[in-house]
Amino acid sequence: MKTKEKNILISILLFSIFLEGLDAFSVFEVPFPWFGVSLLLLIIPAYYFFNLDLNSSNFGSLKYWIIYVVIVTIVKAFSFDLEMPQYATSSFSQFVSLRVIKIISFFIVVWVIQLLSSYFTKDQIIESIAYIGLIISLFSLYSYFSYFLDLPDFNRSRAGSGGWTQPIQRACSILRNYGTFREPSFLAVWTVPFIPLNFYLARKSNKWYFLSIFPIFSLVLTRSLTGILSVLIACLVISILYLIKNKKVEFNFIFPVFMIVLISLFANNISYKFPPLDPSMCPPNSADKCDCSIYDDNLDEAKNSENIAESIFSRAALIVDGGIDGFGNFSYLKDHLLNENLKIFGDGLGSSNIIYSYEFEKLTAQVKSGETVYRNPGQVVSFNNLYANIYFSSGLIGLIWFLFILFKFTYYLFSNSEIINYYLSFQLFSILLMFFFQAEEVSTLLGVSIGLIILEGYKNE
């Protein structure tokens, strides 16, 4: 392959990852991440046009799982008879097609990493991807500090995850790092996979110890319970496994924990709570808008603590004490699961979300002042759980198949003593932990993780 063609190939991959990091922006109501997903499809004609060479046997059953999910989705879509929720921003065919494109683009990411391995070293691929995480982290830090320095924040053009604008600045609420995303937790889920790559690269170049500060700082300022705990748990698990297997401690695996603790202590000094509304504005606003000591419950109080460690670990303790239902929509998801018959083949990507959206309205209905009030009425609702989405979309067959694929990758990583495999385990484990509570679709960065695992396995055969 010529140098120009190689550069085009890696540029498509990197730019698509970058666009996924611009989650809060859209053009003509088309979100930037969807441009990134569509861009990946260009790899297919490029493969044939440039006559690229690739041994597809490295993909194993992953390829066939993707085909199975797509076939189930198409078959189910033809017999689907529900209307789109009132405030949906796309038609049924568009909504389902985008989800099909998303899962195909996930496979393309795995595929293109194999293509690039013929022309770039493994470390070159990892370093190129790590720089994208660094750039988005710097954008997010600018966004956060813009509220302190009286600078203009980004003009977010995409509706928030609740269907409206991003409520970053709210009376009596703590400032969280939204960055270029619609939610702080979305930024955390996107940022975490870069941290293991940073520390792997730091073994080769000390500059990455310094550069790793920015993604970790960005993550800490999100105050995302899911993101921060996933890194900490993954770090500790990998450190223990390394200790058991090699009979010695690898401090480089524990170092991210110390970094998070130290950066959290520093971040406490810049925590900022938005001031209450002027008394003249209360009412009609509720009392909590004018009195910052009023909280809905202990979880709300912990979330708005100016101490980041207290905000994270107090919430974690409350959730452990009160059960996993403390994670947002988890109780509604559990009820939906219990109300449905066992699904062998599933309802298809997208279609399962629409079914859940109507069920979600019923489950969240409350009577207030004689009127029935719904949570997120008329909107397409996310499962906020990758495994639940795979189950409802592709059935028990699809979920067991997917978990078996993950088991094979995990078994390979832990059965091989190469040092990079511990970092890839760190990355994969943290992603899979987060997908239990945030997001519901296989992501570009999960594709990167699996692509690197397959690449590493292939190179060592």
C-alpha positions as CSV (number, residue, x, y, z in Angstrom):
1,M,0.0,0.0,0.0
2,K,1.3,3.5,-0.8
3,T,2.0,5.9,2.0
4,K,-1.0,8.1,0.9
5,E,-3.4,5.2,1.0
6,K,-2.1,4.2,4.5
7,N,-2.6,7.7,5.8
8,I,-6.2,7.8,4.4
9,L,-7.0,4.6,6.1
10,I,-5.7,5.6,9.6
11,S,-7.2,9.1,9.2
12,I,-10.7,7.7,8.6
13,L,-10.4,5.6,11.8
14,L,-9.0,8.5,13.9
15,F,-11.4,11.1,12.6
16,S,-14.4,8.8,13.3
17,I,-13.2,8.3,16.9
18,F,-12.8,12.1,17.2
19,L,-16.3,12.7,15.9
20,E,-17.7,10.2,18.4
21,G,-16.1,12.5,21.1
22,L,-18.1,15.4,19.8
23,D,-21.4,14.0,21.2
24,A,-23.0,17.3,22.0
25,F,-22.9,18.7,18.5
26,S,-25.0,18.2,15.3
27,V,-25.4,19.7,11.8
28,F,-28.9,19.8,10.4
29,E,-30.0,17.7,13.4
30,V,-27.5,15.0,12.4
31,P,-25.2,14.3,15.5
32,F,-21.5,14.4,14.8
33,P,-21.1,10.8,16.1
34,W,-23.3,9.6,13.3
35,F,-21.1,11.3,10.8
36,G,-18.2,9.4,12.4
37,V,-20.1,6.1,12.2
38,S,-20.9,6.7,8.5
39,L,-17.3,7.7,7.8
40,L,-16.2,4.2,8.9
41,L,-18.3,2.7,6.1
42,L,-15.9,4.2,3.6
43,I,-13.4,1.6,4.7
44,I,-15.4,-1.0,2.7
45,P,-15.0,0.6,-0.8
46,A,-11.4,1.5,0.2
47,Y,-10.7,-2.2,0.9
48,Y,-11.6,-3.2,-2.6
49,F,-10.3,0.0,-4.3
50,F,-6.8,-0.3,-2.8
51,N,-6.8,-4.1,-3.0
52,L,-5.9,-4.5,0.7
53,D,-4.9,-7.8,2.1
54,L,-6.5,-9.2,5.3
55,N,-6.8,-12.7,6.7
56,S,-10.4,-12.5,8.0
57,S,-10.0,-15.8,10.0
58,N,-8.7,-13.7,12.9
59,F,-12.3,-12.5,13.6
60,G,-13.6,-15.9,14.7
61,S,-17.3,-16.0,15.7
62,L,-17.5,-12.2,16.1
63,K,-18.3,-11.7,12.4
64,Y,-21.1,-14.3,12.5
65,W,-22.5,-12.8,15.7
66,I,-22.8,-9.4,13.9
67,I,-24.5,-11.1,10.9
68,Y,-26.9,-12.9,13.2
69,V,-27.9,-9.6,15.0
70,V,-28.4,-7.7,11.7
71,I,-30.6,-10.5,10.3
72,V,-32.8,-10.6,13.4
73,T,-33.1,-6.8,13.3
74,I,-34.2,-6.8,9.6
75,V,-36.6,-9.7,10.0
76,K,-38.3,-8.2,13.0
77,A,-38.4,-4.7,11.5
78,F,-40.7,-5.9,8.7
79,S,-43.3,-7.2,11.2
80,F,-43.0,-4.3,13.7
81,D,-46.4,-2.5,14.2
82,L,-45.8,0.2,16.9
83,E,-45.5,3.9,16.0
84,M,-42.5,6.0,16.9
85,P,-42.9,7.9,20.2
86,Q,-44.2,11.4,19.8
87,Y,-40.9,13.3,20.3
88,A,-38.7,10.9,18.3
89,T,-36.5,12.9,15.9
90,S,-36.3,10.2,13.2
91,S,-38.6,7.8,11.4
92,F,-38.7,4.1,12.2
93,S,-36.6,3.1,9.2
94,Q,-34.0,5.7,10.0
95,F,-33.9,4.8,13.7
96,V,-33.4,1.0,12.9
97,S,-31.0,1.7,10.0
98,L,-28.7,3.8,12.2
99,R,-28.5,1.0,14.8
100,V,-27.6,-1.5,12.1
101,I,-25.0,0.9,10.8
102,K,-23.6,1.3,14.3
103,I,-23.0,-2.4,14.9
104,I,-21.5,-2.8,11.4
105,S,-19.2,0.2,12.1
106,F,-18.1,-1.5,15.3
107,F,-17.0,-4.5,13.3
108,I,-15.3,-2.2,10.8
109,V,-13.2,-0.7,13.6
110,V,-12.0,-4.2,14.6
111,W,-11.3,-4.9,10.9
112,V,-9.4,-1.7,10.2
113,I,-7.1,-2.3,13.1
114,Q,-6.1,-5.6,11.5
115,L,-5.6,-3.8,8.1
116,L,-3.4,-1.1,9.8
117,S,-1.3,-3.7,11.5
118,S,0.3,-4.6,8.2
119,Y,1.6,-1.1,7.8
120,F,2.0,0.3,11.3
121,T,3.4,-1.1,14.5
122,K,1.1,-2.0,17.3
123,D,2.5,0.9,19.4
124,Q,2.0,3.4,16.6
125,I,-1.6,2.5,16.3
126,I,-2.1,2.8,20.1
127,E,-0.3,6.1,20.3
128,S,-2.3,7.6,17.4
129,I,-5.6,6.6,19.1
130,A,-4.4,7.8,22.5
131,Y,-3.8,11.3,21.1
132,I,-7.5,11.6,20.1
133,G,-8.4,10.9,23.8
134,L,-6.0,13.6,24.8
135,I,-7.5,16.2,22.4
136,I,-11.1,15.6,23.6
137,S,-9.9,15.7,27.3
138,L,-8.3,19.1,26.7
139,F,-11.6,20.3,25.1
140,S,-13.5,19.1,28.1
141,L,-11.2,20.9,30.5
142,Y,-11.6,24.1,28.6
143,S,-15.3,23.7,28.8
144,Y,-15.2,23.2,32.6
145,F,-12.9,26.1,33.3
146,S,-14.8,28.4,31.1
147,Y,-17.3,28.8,33.9
148,F,-14.5,30.0,36.2
149,L,-12.7,32.2,33.8
150,D,-15.8,33.8,32.3
151,L,-15.1,32.4,28.8
152,P,-17.7,31.2,26.4
153,D,-18.5,27.5,26.6
154,F,-19.1,25.4,23.5
155,N,-22.4,26.2,21.7
156,R,-23.9,22.7,22.0
157,S,-26.2,22.2,19.1
158,R,-27.6,18.7,20.0
159,A,-30.4,18.2,22.4
160,G,-29.5,16.6,25.8
161,S,-30.1,13.0,26.7
162,G,-33.5,14.0,28.2
163,G,-34.6,15.4,24.9
164,W,-33.9,19.1,25.7
165,T,-30.9,21.3,26.2
166,Q,-28.0,20.3,28.5
167,P,-28.7,21.6,32.0
168,I,-25.1,22.3,32.9
169,Q,-25.8,25.5,34.9
170,R,-28.5,24.9,37.4
171,A,-29.2,26.7,40.7
172,C,-27.6,25.0,43.7
173,S,-26.1,22.2,41.6
174,I,-22.4,21.3,41.5
175,L,-20.5,22.0,38.3
176,R,-19.7,18.8,36.5
177,N,-17.6,18.3,33.5
178,Y,-19.8,17.8,30.4
179,G,-17.0,18.6,28.0
180,T,-18.2,17.9,24.4
181,F,-20.9,15.5,25.5
182,R,-24.5,15.6,26.5
183,E,-23.9,14.2,29.9
184,P,-20.9,14.0,32.3
185,S,-21.3,10.2,32.4
186,F,-21.2,10.0,28.6
187,L,-17.8,11.8,28.7
188,A,-16.6,9.5,31.4
189,V,-17.6,6.3,29.5
190,W,-15.8,7.7,26.4
191,T,-12.6,8.8,28.3
192,V,-11.9,5.7,30.4
193,P,-10.7,3.4,27.6
194,F,-7.9,5.8,26.8
195,I,-6.4,5.6,30.3
196,P,-5.0,2.1,30.1
197,L,-3.5,3.0,26.7
198,N,-1.8,6.0,28.2
199,F,-0.1,3.9,30.9
200,Y,0.9,1.3,28.5
201,L,2.6,4.0,26.4
202,A,4.2,5.4,29.5
203,R,6.3,2.2,29.8
204,K,7.9,3.3,26.5
205,S,8.0,7.1,27.0
206,N,7.7,9.0,30.3
207,K,5.9,11.9,28.6
208,W,2.7,9.8,28.7
209,Y,2.8,9.9,32.5
210,F,2.4,13.6,32.2
211,L,-0.1,13.4,29.3
212,S,-2.3,10.9,31.3
213,I,-3.1,13.7,33.7
214,F,-5.5,15.3,31.3
215,P,-7.8,12.3,30.6
216,I,-7.8,11.5,34.4
217,F,-8.5,15.1,35.3
218,S,-11.3,15.2,32.8
219,L,-12.7,12.0,34.2
220,V,-12.5,13.1,37.8
221,L,-14.3,16.4,37.1
222,T,-17.2,14.5,35.6
223,R,-17.9,13.0,39.1
224,S,-19.1,9.9,37.2
225,L,-19.6,7.1,39.7
226,T,-19.6,4.5,36.9
227,G,-16.5,5.9,35.1
228,I,-14.3,6.4,38.2
229,L,-15.2,3.1,39.9
230,S,-14.7,1.2,36.7
231,V,-11.1,2.4,36.4
232,L,-10.4,1.7,40.1
233,I,-12.0,-1.7,40.1
234,A,-10.3,-2.7,36.8
235,C,-6.9,-1.5,38.1
236,L,-7.2,-3.4,41.3
237,V,-8.4,-6.6,39.6
238,I,-5.6,-6.6,37.0
239,S,-3.0,-5.8,39.8
240,I,-4.2,-8.8,41.8
241,L,-4.2,-11.1,38.8
242,Y,-0.7,-10.0,37.9
243,L,0.4,-10.6,41.5
244,I,-1.1,-14.1,41.6
245,K,0.4,-15.1,38.3
246,N,3.8,-13.5,38.6
247,K,4.3,-13.5,42.4
248,K,5.3,-9.9,42.4
249,V,3.7,-6.4,42.5
250,E,3.5,-4.3,39.3
251,F,3.3,-0.7,40.5
252,N,2.5,0.6,37.1
253,F,-0.9,-1.1,37.2
254,I,-1.7,0.6,40.6
255,F,-0.4,4.0,39.5
256,P,-3.7,5.1,37.9
257,V,-5.3,4.7,41.3
258,F,-2.8,7.0,42.9
259,M,-3.3,9.5,40.1
260,I,-7.0,9.5,40.5
261,V,-6.7,10.1,44.3
262,L,-4.2,12.9,43.9
263,I,-6.1,14.6,41.1
264,S,-9.3,14.3,43.1
265,L,-7.6,16.1,46.0
266,F,-6.6,18.9,43.7
267,A,-10.0,19.0,42.0
268,N,-11.7,19.6,45.4
269,N,-10.0,23.0,45.4
270,I,-11.8,24.0,42.2
271,S,-15.2,22.5,42.9
272,Y,-17.9,25.0,42.2
273,K,-21.6,25.1,43.1
274,F,-23.8,27.4,41.2
275,P,-25.4,30.1,43.3
276,P,-29.1,30.0,44.3
277,L,-31.7,32.0,42.4
278,D,-32.5,35.5,43.5
279,P,-35.2,35.4,46.2
280,S,-37.4,37.5,44.0
281,M,-37.5,34.5,41.6
282,C,-38.9,32.2,44.3
283,P,-41.7,31.4,43.8
284,P,-42.7,30.3,41.1
285,N,-39.5,28.1,41.4
286,S,-39.4,25.5,44.1
287,A,-37.7,26.2,47.4
288,D,-34.6,24.2,46.6
289,K,-33.7,26.7,43.9
290,C,-33.3,29.4,46.5
291,D,-31.9,27.3,49.4
292,C,-28.9,25.2,48.6
293,S,-29.2,23.2,51.8
294,I,-32.4,21.5,50.6
295,Y,-31.9,18.1,48.9
296,D,-34.3,15.5,47.6
297,D,-32.6,12.7,49.5
298,N,-29.2,11.5,50.8
299,L,-28.2,10.5,47.2
300,D,-28.9,14.0,45.9
301,E,-27.0,15.5,48.8
302,A,-24.0,13.3,48.1
303,K,-24.1,14.0,44.4
304,N,-23.9,17.8,45.1
305,S,-21.1,17.6,47.6
306,E,-18.2,19.9,46.8
307,N,-15.8,17.2,48.0
308,I,-15.3,14.9,45.0
309,A,-14.2,11.8,47.0
310,E,-17.3,12.2,49.2
311,S,-19.5,12.8,46.1
312,I,-18.2,9.5,44.5
313,F,-17.8,7.2,47.5
314,S,-20.8,8.4,49.5
315,R,-23.0,7.7,46.5
316,A,-21.4,4.3,46.1
317,A,-22.0,3.5,49.8
318,L,-25.6,4.6,49.5
319,I,-26.2,2.5,46.4
320,V,-24.6,-0.5,48.0
321,D,-26.7,-0.1,51.1
322,G,-29.9,0.6,49.1
323,G,-29.4,-1.9,46.3
324,I,-28.5,-1.6,42.7
325,D,-31.8,0.1,41.9
326,G,-30.1,3.3,43.0
327,F,-28.6,3.5,39.5
328,G,-31.1,5.6,37.6
329,N,-33.4,3.5,35.4
330,F,-32.2,0.1,36.7
331,S,-35.4,-0.6,38.6
332,Y,-37.6,0.1,35.6
333,L,-35.4,-2.1,33.4
334,K,-35.7,-4.9,36.0
335,D,-39.5,-4.5,36.0
336,H,-39.6,-4.5,32.2
337,L,-37.5,-7.7,32.1
338,L,-39.8,-9.4,34.6
339,N,-43.0,-8.3,32.6
340,E,-41.7,-9.8,29.3
341,N,-41.7,-13.4,28.2
342,L,-38.4,-15.1,27.7
343,K,-36.9,-13.9,24.4
344,I,-35.1,-16.4,22.3
345,F,-34.4,-14.3,19.2
346,G,-35.3,-10.8,20.4
347,D,-37.1,-7.9,18.8
348,G,-34.2,-6.4,16.8
349,L,-32.0,-3.4,17.2
350,G,-34.1,-0.2,17.6
351,S,-37.4,-2.0,17.7
352,S,-36.6,-3.2,21.2
353,N,-36.0,0.4,22.3
354,I,-39.4,1.5,21.0
355,I,-41.2,-1.3,22.8
356,Y,-39.3,-0.4,26.0
357,S,-40.1,3.3,25.6
358,Y,-43.9,2.7,25.8
359,E,-43.4,0.3,28.7
360,F,-41.1,2.9,30.4
361,E,-43.9,5.4,30.3
362,K,-46.3,3.0,32.1
363,L,-43.6,2.1,34.7
364,T,-42.8,5.7,35.5
365,A,-46.3,7.0,35.7
366,Q,-47.1,9.0,38.8
367,V,-50.2,10.9,39.9
368,K,-49.3,14.4,41.1
369,S,-52.0,17.0,41.9
370,G,-54.6,14.8,40.3
371,E,-52.7,14.6,37.0
372,T,-50.7,11.6,35.6
373,V,-47.1,12.6,35.1
374,Y,-44.6,10.6,33.1
375,R,-40.8,10.5,33.1
376,N,-39.4,11.3,29.6
377,P,-42.8,11.2,27.9
378,G,-43.0,10.7,24.2
379,Q,-39.2,10.0,23.8
380,V,-37.3,6.9,22.7
381,V,-35.7,5.6,25.9
382,S,-32.3,3.9,26.3
383,F,-31.9,0.7,28.2
384,N,-28.6,2.2,29.7
385,N,-27.2,-1.3,29.7
386,L,-25.4,-3.0,26.8
387,Y,-26.3,-6.5,27.9
388,A,-30.0,-5.7,28.4
389,N,-30.1,-4.2,24.9
390,I,-28.4,-7.2,23.4
391,Y,-30.8,-9.5,25.1
392,F,-34.0,-7.6,24.1
393,S,-32.6,-7.0,20.6
394,S,-31.1,-10.4,19.7
395,G,-32.6,-12.7,22.4
396,L,-31.0,-15.2,24.7
397,I,-29.1,-16.7,21.8
398,G,-27.5,-13.3,20.9
399,L,-26.6,-12.5,24.6
400,I,-25.1,-15.9,25.3
401,W,-23.2,-15.8,22.0
402,F,-21.8,-12.3,22.8
403,L,-20.8,-13.3,26.3
404,F,-19.0,-16.4,24.9
405,I,-17.0,-14.2,22.6
406,L,-16.0,-12.0,25.5
407,F,-15.0,-15.0,27.5
408,K,-12.7,-16.2,24.7
409,F,-11.0,-12.8,24.5
410,T,-10.6,-12.6,28.3
411,Y,-9.3,-16.2,28.5
412,Y,-6.7,-15.4,25.9
413,L,-5.5,-12.3,27.7
414,F,-5.2,-14.0,31.1
415,S,-3.5,-17.1,29.7
416,N,-0.8,-15.1,28.0
417,S,2.0,-13.4,30.0
418,E,2.8,-10.5,27.6
419,I,2.7,-7.3,29.5
420,I,0.5,-5.5,26.9
421,N,-2.2,-8.1,27.6
422,Y,-2.7,-6.8,31.1
423,Y,-3.3,-3.3,29.8
424,L,-5.7,-4.6,27.2
425,S,-7.4,-6.5,30.0
426,F,-7.6,-3.3,32.0
427,Q,-9.1,-1.5,29.0
428,L,-11.6,-4.3,28.2
429,F,-12.7,-4.9,31.8
430,S,-13.3,-1.2,32.5
431,I,-15.4,-0.9,29.3
432,L,-17.5,-3.9,30.1
433,L,-18.1,-2.7,33.7
434,M,-19.3,0.7,32.4
435,F,-21.6,-0.9,29.9
436,F,-23.5,-2.5,32.7
437,F,-24.8,1.0,33.8
438,Q,-24.1,3.4,30.9
439,A,-24.8,3.3,27.2
440,E,-26.3,0.4,25.3
441,E,-24.6,0.0,22.0
442,V,-21.2,-1.6,21.1
443,S,-19.0,1.4,20.8
444,T,-16.1,2.4,18.6
445,L,-13.8,2.2,21.5
446,L,-15.0,-1.3,22.4
447,G,-14.1,-2.1,18.7
448,V,-10.7,-0.6,19.3
449,S,-10.2,-2.8,22.4
450,I,-11.3,-6.0,20.7
451,G,-9.3,-5.1,17.6
452,L,-6.1,-4.7,19.6
453,I,-6.8,-8.0,21.4
454,I,-7.2,-9.9,18.2
455,L,-4.2,-8.2,16.8
456,E,-2.1,-9.1,19.8
457,G,-3.2,-12.7,19.6
458,Y,-2.6,-13.0,15.9
459,K,0.9,-11.5,16.2
460,N,1.8,-14.0,18.9
461,E,0.7,-17.1,17.1
